[in-house]
């Protein structure tokens, strides 16, 4: 078979993604240096970047509680209600200082769940100096890892991958036995700057079929043997080694790479079972035809990782955040397109967490959101919000140190001010999660320009943020801060004891008194709001001895010994 027939039959096009299990993928292949990085890496950590395309309205995602009246006055037609009606904001964390407390959009209940088990975090006021609110320029800046005046031809992930070792010839010997997989996969139809390397070519293919269909197609290929004569002619010698020459070499070798790579994807996919977790598909307040765009992407990532894929970075995408008009439904600000998007993200990420748990790989995966800018503090007259500057970043993961980073914005301003330069967060992820040394971060990836705070004039240096925790002890401590019995008093007791406890969510609480033989002597229930509570337990009908008080709810299960004397 000649190359032209191969191309026609296989249906690929340079610069477009593979459509695998119905999800378009782009492949960042490896220079030999990058292949060695994956093979020699001392960890198997994976980073997922979730792009919220269009500029997310952070103030309706994370609502400032102490300044709620000011929040409402500046965006009354889109404001999420507080303590009024059936659908109100969800207080996130009552343990932080009052000035830092935030409420979630009511369709982010699953984010609340993830936060309460120590697997979610939010970073307030993330931006960069001189943010101009442009979609295209903003995305380029976030992808390239530079400042507003920089025009890097490479992306920060591309530099991360290519600067671990000195780059060598590409695409020779790729894939190989040490690194048979791409180091990064991008889902969607755009070739993002995120994965570019200066002077090198990100590898992109487009193949549309199911895994079984791809395998069958490959088996039918007649193959191609190069007899030393290329009927189309060869590029002139002076182009050898140039970016154009490299691209021509890549195109001429695409058929061989495609066959090898697709066989590998099919092998990995088939090596893992389909998910046993139900991913929520439909937003309850939209027609059933509106399906969660993240479900197929996350299911595919989980299955490929479970099958043994060595890919280090994934880029997932969800659009629709450019909400100039009809961000909310007129007269019902908790519903509308923005609400559906927040539901899609929070519900899919909870299901993805459970999927990874069941597959035994949750401790390997960290997910981070990004959006090119936030929205303005004040709403407009079209029930929407216009382009702003700073906004929140969300993170999810078993190894994450959950919590609220930063404080609520000053709502007297037109825009959300910057608290974190986005590169500071990127740098901390690369250092703490991916194991990149500080010298490489400073000299080769971000060029010294990342600090916590707005002063970038004189450059910056790496400042640790302590984002990563021990998977087991860190999360248990986080849970204990939110849901705990503080004490039984008096203890020993005679006629009564008081159970003092703390909860961080509306919970139906179950209280039991149990004797030393395990028999439940008394039980009752109460539905309580977040905060510190005291419940009395009458004991005068029970004889002296050792007993146990057990307090349980959806998020609390704790038992304390009680002595009746």
C-alpha positions as CSV (number, residue, x, y, z in Angstrom):
1,X,0.0,0.0,0.0
2,X,1.4,3.4,-0.8
3,X,1.4,6.3,1.7
4,X,-1.4,8.2,0.0
5,X,-3.8,5.2,0.1
6,X,-2.8,4.6,3.7
7,X,-3.6,8.2,4.7
8,X,-6.9,8.0,2.9
9,X,-8.0,4.7,4.5
10,X,-6.8,5.6,8.0
11,X,-8.3,9.0,7.8
12,X,-5.8,11.0,9.8
13,X,-4.8,14.6,9.5
14,X,-1.8,16.3,11.0
15,X,-2.7,18.8,13.7
16,X,-5.9,17.1,14.7
17,X,-6.7,14.8,17.6
18,X,-7.3,11.1,17.9
19,X,-11.0,10.3,18.5
20,X,-10.7,7.5,21.0
21,X,-13.9,6.1,22.6
22,X,-15.7,9.1,21.2
23,X,-13.3,11.5,22.9
24,X,-11.0,13.6,20.7
25,X,-7.4,13.3,21.9
26,X,-4.2,15.1,20.9
27,X,-0.9,13.4,21.5
28,X,2.2,15.0,22.7
29,X,4.8,12.4,21.9
30,X,8.2,12.3,23.4
31,X,11.6,13.4,22.4
32,X,14.0,10.7,23.6
33,X,14.8,13.0,26.5
34,X,11.2,13.1,27.5
35,X,10.8,9.3,27.1
36,X,13.7,8.8,29.5
37,X,12.1,11.3,31.9
38,X,8.9,9.1,32.2
39,X,10.9,5.9,32.4
40,X,13.3,7.4,35.0
41,X,10.8,9.4,37.0
42,X,10.9,8.5,40.7
43,X,7.1,8.9,41.0
44,X,4.1,7.9,39.0
45,X,2.1,11.1,39.6
46,X,-0.4,12.3,37.0
47,X,-1.6,15.9,36.5
48,X,-4.9,16.7,35.0
49,X,-5.7,20.3,33.9
50,X,-9.3,21.1,33.5
51,X,-9.8,24.1,31.2
52,X,-13.0,26.0,31.9
53,X,-13.2,27.8,28.5
54,X,-14.7,31.3,28.4
55,X,-13.8,32.9,31.7
56,X,-15.6,31.5,34.8
57,X,-17.7,33.7,37.1
58,X,-15.8,33.0,40.3
59,X,-18.1,35.2,42.5
60,X,-21.1,33.0,41.7
61,X,-19.0,29.9,42.2
62,X,-17.5,30.9,45.6
63,X,-19.7,33.5,47.2
64,X,-18.2,35.8,50.0
65,X,-20.4,35.3,53.1
66,X,-19.2,38.2,55.3
67,X,-19.7,40.7,52.4
68,X,-22.9,39.0,51.1
69,X,-24.9,42.3,51.3
70,X,-22.3,44.1,49.1
71,X,-22.1,41.1,46.8
72,X,-25.9,41.2,46.4
73,X,-26.0,44.9,45.8
74,X,-23.5,44.8,43.0
75,X,-25.1,41.9,41.1
76,X,-28.7,41.6,42.3
77,X,-30.0,40.1,39.1
78,X,-27.6,37.1,39.2
79,X,-26.8,36.8,42.9
80,X,-27.2,33.4,44.5
81,X,-29.7,33.7,47.5
82,X,-28.6,33.2,51.1
83,X,-31.0,31.8,53.7
84,X,-34.0,32.5,51.4
85,X,-35.9,30.0,49.4
86,X,-35.3,26.3,48.8
87,X,-32.1,26.7,46.7
88,X,-29.6,28.8,48.6
89,X,-25.8,28.9,48.7
90,X,-24.0,26.1,50.6
91,X,-21.6,27.4,53.4
92,X,-18.3,25.6,52.7
93,X,-16.1,25.9,55.8
94,X,-17.1,27.4,59.2
95,X,-13.7,26.7,60.7
96,X,-11.8,29.4,58.8
97,X,-11.9,33.1,59.8
98,X,-15.1,34.8,59.2
99,X,-13.6,37.1,56.6
100,X,-12.5,34.1,54.5
101,X,-15.7,32.1,54.7
102,X,-17.4,31.4,51.4
103,X,-20.6,29.7,50.1
104,X,-20.9,27.4,47.1
105,X,-23.4,27.6,44.3
106,X,-26.3,25.3,45.3
107,X,-25.4,22.9,42.4
108,X,-21.9,22.3,43.8
109,X,-23.0,19.9,46.6
110,X,-20.5,17.4,45.3
111,X,-17.7,19.9,45.6
112,X,-18.7,20.3,49.3
113,X,-18.5,16.5,49.7
114,X,-15.1,16.4,48.2
115,X,-14.0,19.3,50.3
116,X,-15.2,17.8,53.5
117,X,-13.3,14.6,53.0
118,X,-10.1,16.6,52.3
119,X,-9.9,16.1,48.6
120,X,-10.8,19.6,47.3
121,X,-9.4,23.1,47.6
122,X,-10.0,26.6,46.2
123,X,-7.5,29.3,45.5
124,X,-8.9,32.8,45.5
125,X,-7.8,35.7,43.2
126,X,-5.6,33.9,40.7
127,X,-4.4,36.0,37.8
128,X,-1.3,37.8,36.4
129,X,-0.3,41.4,36.2
130,X,-1.9,43.5,33.4
131,X,-4.6,41.0,32.8
132,X,-6.5,42.5,29.8
133,X,-9.6,40.2,29.8
134,X,-8.9,38.8,26.3
135,X,-10.0,35.2,25.6
136,X,-7.3,34.3,23.1
137,X,-4.4,36.2,24.7
138,X,-5.5,35.1,28.1
139,X,-5.5,31.5,27.2
140,X,-2.1,31.8,25.5
141,X,-0.6,33.4,28.7
142,X,-2.0,30.7,31.0
143,X,-0.7,28.0,28.6
144,X,2.7,29.5,27.9
145,X,3.4,30.2,31.6
146,X,4.6,33.8,31.0
147,X,3.5,37.4,31.8
148,X,1.3,39.8,29.8
149,X,4.3,41.1,27.8
150,X,5.8,37.7,27.0
151,X,5.3,35.8,23.7
152,X,6.9,32.4,24.4
153,X,6.6,29.9,21.5
154,X,6.4,27.1,24.1
155,X,4.1,26.1,26.9
156,X,4.9,25.6,30.5
157,X,4.1,21.9,30.3
158,X,6.1,21.6,27.1
159,X,9.1,23.1,28.9
160,X,8.6,20.9,32.0
161,X,8.8,17.8,29.8
162,X,11.6,18.9,27.5
163,X,13.9,20.5,30.1
164,X,14.2,17.5,32.3
165,X,16.9,16.2,29.9
166,X,18.5,18.0,27.0
167,X,16.3,17.5,23.9
168,X,17.5,15.0,21.3
169,X,16.5,13.9,17.9
170,X,12.7,13.5,17.3
171,X,10.8,11.5,16.3
172,X,13.5,8.8,16.1
173,X,12.9,5.7,18.2
174,X,9.5,6.8,19.3
175,X,7.6,5.0,20.8
176,X,10.0,2.6,22.4
177,X,10.0,-0.1,25.1
178,X,11.0,2.3,27.9
179,X,8.3,4.7,27.1
180,X,5.6,3.3,24.8
181,X,3.1,6.0,25.6
182,X,2.8,9.8,25.0
183,X,3.7,12.0,27.9
184,X,0.6,14.2,27.5
185,X,-2.9,13.8,26.0
186,X,-5.1,16.6,25.1
187,X,-8.9,16.2,24.7
188,X,-10.7,18.5,22.2
189,X,-10.1,19.9,18.8
190,X,-7.6,22.6,19.3
191,X,-3.8,22.3,19.3
192,X,-3.0,24.1,22.6
193,X,0.2,26.1,23.2
194,X,0.4,24.3,26.6
195,X,2.3,21.4,25.2
196,X,4.5,23.2,22.6
197,X,8.3,23.1,22.9
198,X,10.5,25.8,21.3
199,X,11.8,24.6,18.0
200,X,10.1,21.2,18.3
201,X,6.9,19.7,17.0
202,X,4.0,18.6,19.2
203,X,2.7,15.4,17.6
204,X,-0.9,15.4,16.6
205,X,-3.1,12.7,14.9
206,X,-6.8,12.4,14.0
207,X,-8.3,9.0,14.0
208,X,-12.0,8.4,14.5
209,X,-13.2,5.0,15.6
210,X,-13.8,2.9,18.6
211,X,-10.9,0.9,20.1
212,X,-12.2,-2.3,18.6
213,X,-12.8,-0.6,15.2
214,X,-9.2,0.8,15.3
215,X,-7.7,-2.6,16.0
216,X,-9.7,-4.2,13.2
217,X,-8.7,-1.5,10.8
218,X,-5.0,-1.9,11.7
219,X,-5.2,-5.6,11.2
220,X,-6.5,-5.0,7.6
221,X,-3.7,-2.7,6.6
222,X,-1.4,-4.1,3.9
223,X,1.6,-2.2,5.3
224,X,4.1,-0.2,3.4
225,X,7.7,-1.0,2.5
226,X,9.9,1.9,1.5
227,X,12.1,0.8,-1.4
228,X,14.3,3.8,-1.1
229,X,12.4,6.0,-3.7
230,X,9.9,8.6,-2.6
231,X,7.7,9.4,-5.6
232,X,6.9,12.8,-4.2
233,X,10.6,13.8,-3.9
234,X,12.6,14.7,-0.8
235,X,12.9,18.1,0.8
236,X,16.1,19.9,-0.1
237,X,19.1,19.2,2.1
238,X,19.4,22.7,3.5
239,X,16.0,22.1,5.3
240,X,17.5,19.2,7.3
241,X,17.2,19.8,11.0
242,X,14.9,22.9,10.5
243,X,11.4,23.0,12.0
244,X,10.0,22.6,8.5
245,X,12.3,19.6,7.9
246,X,11.3,18.1,11.1
247,X,7.6,18.5,10.3
248,X,8.1,16.9,6.9
249,X,9.9,14.0,8.5
250,X,7.1,13.7,11.0
251,X,4.4,13.7,8.3
252,X,6.2,11.1,6.2
253,X,6.5,8.8,9.2
254,X,2.9,9.3,10.5
255,X,1.5,6.0,9.2
256,X,4.1,3.9,11.1
257,X,3.7,6.0,14.3
258,X,-0.1,5.9,14.0
259,X,-0.2,2.1,13.7
260,X,2.1,1.5,16.7
261,X,0.4,4.1,18.9
262,X,-3.2,3.0,18.2
263,X,-2.3,-0.6,18.9
264,X,-0.9,0.5,22.2
265,X,-4.0,2.5,23.1
266,X,-6.2,-0.4,22.3
267,X,-4.0,-2.7,24.4
268,X,-4.1,-0.3,27.4
269,X,-7.8,0.3,27.1
270,X,-8.7,-3.4,26.9
271,X,-6.4,-4.2,29.9
272,X,-8.8,-2.3,32.3
273,X,-12.4,-3.0,33.1
274,X,-15.1,-0.5,32.3
275,X,-16.0,1.7,35.3
276,X,-18.4,0.4,37.9
277,X,-19.2,3.9,39.0
278,X,-22.2,5.8,37.8
279,X,-21.2,9.3,36.5
280,X,-24.1,11.8,36.7
281,X,-25.0,12.7,33.1
282,X,-27.8,15.1,33.0
283,X,-28.4,18.4,34.9
284,X,-31.8,18.1,36.6
285,X,-33.1,21.4,35.3
286,X,-32.2,21.0,31.6
287,X,-33.4,18.6,29.0
288,X,-32.0,15.1,29.0
289,X,-30.2,15.8,25.7
290,X,-27.8,18.1,27.6
291,X,-25.2,15.6,28.7
292,X,-22.2,16.2,31.0
293,X,-19.3,16.8,28.6
294,X,-16.8,15.8,31.2
295,X,-18.1,12.3,31.8
296,X,-16.6,10.6,28.8
297,X,-13.3,12.4,29.2
298,X,-12.9,11.4,32.9
299,X,-14.0,7.9,32.3
300,X,-11.5,7.5,29.5
301,X,-8.6,8.9,31.7
302,X,-9.5,6.6,34.6
303,X,-9.6,3.5,32.4
304,X,-6.4,4.3,30.5
305,X,-4.5,4.9,33.8
306,X,-5.9,1.7,35.2
307,X,-4.8,-0.1,32.1
308,X,-1.2,1.0,32.7
309,X,-0.9,4.2,30.6
310,X,2.3,6.1,31.6
311,X,1.1,9.5,30.4
312,X,2.0,12.3,32.8
313,X,-0.3,15.2,31.9
314,X,-3.9,15.4,30.6
315,X,-5.7,18.5,29.3
316,X,-9.5,18.2,29.6
317,X,-12.0,20.9,28.4
318,X,-15.4,22.2,29.2
319,X,-16.8,25.3,27.5
320,X,-19.7,27.7,27.9
321,X,-18.3,30.1,30.6
322,X,-18.4,33.3,28.5
323,X,-21.6,34.3,30.2
324,X,-22.3,37.9,29.0
325,X,-26.1,37.2,28.8
326,X,-28.5,34.7,30.4
327,X,-25.9,33.4,32.8
328,X,-28.9,32.8,35.0
329,X,-32.6,32.3,34.4
330,X,-34.5,35.6,34.9
331,X,-36.3,35.4,38.3
332,X,-34.3,32.3,39.4
333,X,-30.7,33.1,39.7
334,X,-29.7,29.6,40.9
335,X,-30.6,28.1,37.5
336,X,-29.3,28.5,34.0
337,X,-26.3,27.7,31.9
338,X,-23.7,28.6,34.5
339,X,-25.4,26.5,37.1
340,X,-25.4,23.5,34.8
341,X,-21.7,23.8,34.1
342,X,-20.9,24.0,37.9
343,X,-23.0,20.9,38.4
344,X,-21.3,19.0,35.6
345,X,-17.9,19.7,37.0
346,X,-18.6,19.0,40.7
347,X,-20.6,15.9,40.1
348,X,-18.2,14.5,37.5
349,X,-15.2,15.1,39.8
350,X,-16.9,13.3,42.7
351,X,-17.6,10.3,40.4
352,X,-14.1,10.4,39.0
353,X,-12.7,10.3,42.6
354,X,-14.8,7.2,43.3
355,X,-13.7,5.6,40.1
356,X,-10.0,6.2,40.9
357,X,-10.7,4.9,44.4
358,X,-12.2,1.6,43.2
359,X,-9.3,1.2,40.7
360,X,-6.8,1.8,43.5
361,X,-5.0,4.7,41.8
362,X,-6.5,7.8,43.5
363,X,-3.3,8.7,45.2
364,X,-1.6,9.2,41.8
365,X,-3.9,11.8,40.3
366,X,-4.2,15.6,40.9
367,X,-6.7,17.7,39.0
368,X,-6.5,21.5,38.7
369,X,-8.9,23.9,37.0
370,X,-8.0,26.9,34.9
371,X,-10.0,29.7,33.2
372,X,-8.5,32.5,31.2
373,X,-10.0,35.2,33.5
374,X,-12.8,35.8,36.0
375,X,-15.8,38.0,35.6
376,X,-16.4,41.5,36.9
377,X,-17.8,42.2,40.3
378,X,-21.0,43.9,39.0
379,X,-23.4,42.1,36.8
380,X,-24.8,43.6,33.6
381,X,-28.4,44.3,32.5
382,X,-28.6,41.0,30.5
383,X,-28.5,38.7,33.5
384,X,-24.9,38.0,32.8
385,X,-21.4,39.1,33.7
386,X,-18.6,40.7,31.6
387,X,-14.9,39.9,31.3
388,X,-12.9,40.5,34.4
389,X,-9.4,39.6,35.7
390,X,-8.8,37.5,38.8
391,X,-10.8,34.4,39.6
392,X,-10.6,31.1,41.6
393,X,-8.8,27.9,40.8
394,X,-10.1,24.6,42.0
395,X,-8.1,21.5,42.8
396,X,-9.1,17.9,43.6
397,X,-7.1,14.9,44.6
398,X,-6.2,12.3,47.3
399,X,-2.8,13.8,47.9
400,X,-4.0,17.4,48.1
401,X,-4.0,19.5,51.2
402,X,-7.6,20.7,51.1
403,X,-8.8,24.1,52.2
404,X,-9.4,27.7,51.2
405,X,-6.2,29.5,50.0
406,X,-6.4,33.2,50.1
407,X,-9.3,35.4,51.3
408,X,-12.4,37.0,49.8
409,X,-12.0,39.8,47.3
410,X,-12.6,43.5,47.8
411,X,-16.1,43.9,46.2
412,X,-15.8,47.7,46.1
413,X,-13.5,47.3,43.1
414,X,-14.6,46.6,39.5
415,X,-12.5,43.4,39.3
416,X,-11.3,40.7,41.6
417,X,-7.7,41.6,42.6
418,X,-4.8,39.2,42.2
419,X,-3.7,37.3,45.3
420,X,-1.8,34.6,43.6
421,X,0.2,34.8,40.4
422,X,-1.0,31.7,38.5
423,X,2.7,30.7,37.9
424,X,3.2,30.4,41.6
425,X,0.5,27.7,41.7
426,X,1.9,26.0,38.6
427,X,5.4,26.0,40.1
428,X,4.2,24.5,43.4
429,X,2.4,21.7,41.6
430,X,5.5,20.9,39.5
431,X,7.7,21.0,42.6
432,X,5.5,19.3,45.2
433,X,3.6,16.9,43.0
434,X,5.7,16.2,39.9
435,X,9.1,16.4,41.7
436,X,10.7,19.1,39.6
437,X,13.7,20.7,41.3
438,X,13.7,24.5,42.1
439,X,16.6,25.3,39.7
440,X,14.7,23.9,36.7
441,X,11.6,25.8,37.8
442,X,13.4,29.1,38.0
443,X,15.8,28.9,35.1
444,X,14.0,26.7,32.5
445,X,10.2,26.8,33.0
446,X,9.1,30.1,34.5
447,X,12.3,32.1,34.2
448,X,12.2,33.5,37.8
449,X,8.9,35.3,37.2
450,X,6.5,33.8,39.7
451,X,5.7,35.0,43.2
452,X,2.8,35.0,45.7
453,X,1.5,38.6,45.5
454,X,1.3,41.4,43.0
455,X,5.0,42.6,42.9
456,X,6.4,41.1,39.7
457,X,8.4,44.1,38.7
458,X,11.7,42.7,40.1
459,X,10.9,39.1,39.2
460,X,10.3,36.4,41.9
461,X,11.6,33.2,43.3
462,X,9.9,30.0,44.2
463,X,7.8,30.3,47.4
464,X,6.5,27.0,48.8
465,X,2.7,26.8,49.4
466,X,2.5,23.3,51.0
467,X,-0.2,22.1,48.7
468,X,0.4,18.4,49.0
469,X,-0.3,16.3,52.1
470,X,0.1,12.7,53.2
471,X,-2.8,10.9,51.6
472,X,-4.0,9.1,54.7
473,X,-3.1,11.1,57.8
474,X,-3.6,14.5,56.1
475,X,-7.1,13.7,55.0
476,X,-8.1,12.2,58.4
477,X,-6.9,15.3,60.2
478,X,-8.9,17.4,57.7
479,X,-12.1,15.4,58.4
480,X,-11.5,15.5,62.2
481,X,-11.4,19.3,62.0
482,X,-14.9,19.3,60.4
483,X,-16.7,16.5,62.1
484,X,-15.8,15.5,65.6
485,X,-17.0,14.9,69.2
486,X,-15.2,17.4,71.3
487,X,-16.1,16.0,74.7
488,X,-18.6,14.3,77.1
489,X,-19.2,16.4,80.2
490,X,-19.5,15.4,83.0
491,X,-17.7,12.1,82.6
492,X,-17.9,10.2,84.9
493,X,-21.6,11.2,85.1
494,X,-24.6,10.5,87.4
495,X,-27.9,11.9,86.1
496,X,-26.9,13.2,82.7
497,X,-24.0,14.0,80.4
498,X,-23.6,16.5,77.6
499,X,-22.3,15.6,74.1
500,X,-20.4,18.5,72.6
501,X,-19.6,18.1,68.9
502,X,-18.9,20.0,65.8
503,X,-20.2,19.5,62.2
504,X,-19.4,21.5,59.0
505,X,-22.6,20.7,57.1
506,X,-26.3,20.2,57.6
507,X,-26.5,16.7,59.0
508,X,-29.0,14.3,60.4
509,X,-27.3,13.2,63.6
510,X,-27.9,9.8,65.3
511,X,-27.1,9.5,69.0
512,X,-26.8,6.1,70.8
513,X,-26.0,4.9,74.3
514,X,-24.5,1.4,74.2
515,X,-23.7,-0.9,77.1
516,X,-20.5,-2.9,77.5
517,X,-22.3,-5.9,75.8
518,X,-23.0,-3.9,72.7
519,X,-26.7,-3.5,73.2
520,X,-28.2,-0.1,72.2
521,X,-30.1,1.2,75.3
522,X,-31.4,4.5,73.9
523,X,-31.3,6.2,70.5
524,X,-32.6,9.5,69.0
525,X,-32.0,11.7,65.9
526,X,-31.7,15.4,65.2
527,X,-31.2,17.4,62.1
528,X,-28.7,20.1,62.8
529,X,-27.1,23.0,61.0
530,X,-23.3,23.5,60.7
531,X,-21.5,24.6,63.8
532,X,-20.8,23.6,67.4
533,X,-23.7,21.9,69.3
534,X,-24.4,20.5,72.7
535,X,-26.9,17.6,73.2
536,X,-27.9,16.3,76.7
537,X,-28.3,12.6,77.4
538,X,-30.4,11.6,80.5
539,X,-28.8,8.8,82.4
540,X,-30.7,8.4,85.7
541,X,-32.5,5.2,84.6
542,X,-29.2,3.3,84.0
543,X,-27.1,1.5,86.5
544,X,-23.5,2.2,87.3
545,X,-20.9,0.9,84.9
546,X,-19.0,1.5,81.6
547,X,-21.0,2.6,78.6
548,X,-20.3,4.1,75.2
549,X,-21.8,7.1,73.4
550,X,-21.9,6.8,69.6
551,X,-22.6,9.8,67.3
552,X,-23.0,9.1,63.6
553,X,-24.1,10.9,60.5
554,X,-23.2,10.8,56.8
555,X,-19.8,12.4,57.6
556,X,-19.2,11.5,61.3
557,X,-18.8,8.2,63.0
558,X,-17.3,8.5,66.5
559,X,-17.6,6.7,69.8
560,X,-16.6,7.8,73.3
561,X,-16.4,5.9,76.6
562,X,-18.8,7.1,79.3
563,X,-18.7,6.1,83.0
564,X,-21.9,6.2,85.0
565,X,-21.3,6.3,88.8
